[in-house]
Amino acid sequence: MSNSQSVQALFEPFATGKMTLSNRIVMAPMTRQFSPDGVPGADVAAYYRRRAENGVGLIVTEGTVINHPDASNSANVPHFYGEAALNGWANVVTEVHEAGGRIIPQIWHMGARGQVGDYSESEIAAIVQGFAHSASEAKRLGFDGIELHGAHGYLIDQFFWEKTNTRTDSYGGDMVARTRFAVEVIEACRRAVGPEFPIVLRFSQWKASDYTAKLAETPELLEQFLAPLVDAGVDIFHCSTRRFWEPEFEGSDLNLAGWTKKLTGKPTITVGSVGLDEDFMSLFTEGKGADNSKIDGLIERLERQEFDLVAIGRALLVDPAWANKIREGRTAEMVPFTSEAVKTLY
């Protein structure tokens, strides 16, 4: 198959609610730590603009922290509160929109304290309002939606996971009870932004401390987990996996994004090592994939609507023109990812 045929599904428009995208490629959120004292500067705005200029359908920013003492453990992670930081983000929005792009901030609380049992109910309420305030500011600044970071062992995920949430009050207990904190965050954000502003939730089974961890061991448990989040107001689920081609449960080829869409009916974003392996590159250099479980499988899954959007992380971090190069067949110009790429804003 030709390049244009093979990648066509990635470049179909996508619309849900008030969000309309020119294609299915999403820039995944990647922590960069280039915002001194939490303030994103002109270099950060230019970094995101380059991706918008080069055909990325939707940019999800790096994690941006809410106003709470435990929200961050780094002075260079951007804030999403305070005049200086918000002015910086306003400039980012302007640059991306001028380039024809769409952008949403990822709103984050790292849970740097590490123990959800240490938070009193009054402090939980303050954190919930911190998320809602940042969501409201995102709408005021002209962002196209928000993403809540509920993955990878950070605060929202610490409440989700039974190994880190041993609370005996209404924020702990069974699968559904452990979603209460996230539900309150989502509901507060929804009240802050109104019914039409898109809310994306990123979640994962795996944790930074345990790649084999699972919130839900079966599809039935996953459905129990997702239902309260849908009811609270999530529009799109960003389903973080380390390798998009790996099935989530035995007996089915569906990955986490596939299962989540099947169980909720909501649009989903798949993510996990897209564009990093030799099989991916062989599709473009040889006209076919060496392994159907990799890029061929990605395109086929997208065509049959197993999921709706595809997030690209490290490949876009090193090469802002990745999307256009894929669309135009300029594979000889593609820049391979190396660890050096994280040391600067390309």
TAZI-V358116 format. One record per helix or strand of 2 or more residues. SS is the DSSP state (~ for helix, > for strand). FROM is the first residue (numbers start at 1). TO is the last residue. If there is no record, write none. Layout:
# TAZI-V358116
{{SS;FROM;TO} {SS;FROM;TO}}
This chain:
# TAZI-V358116
{{~;3;11} {>;14;16} {>;19;21} {>;25;27} {~;36;38} {~;42;53} {>;58;65} {~;83;98} {>;103;108} {~;116;118} {~;121;141} {>;146;152} {~;155;160} {~;177;193} {>;199;207} {~;219;232} {>;236;240} {~;256;264} {>;267;271} {~;278;285} {~;295;303} {>;309;312} {~;314;318} {~;322;328} {~;331;333} {~;339;343}}
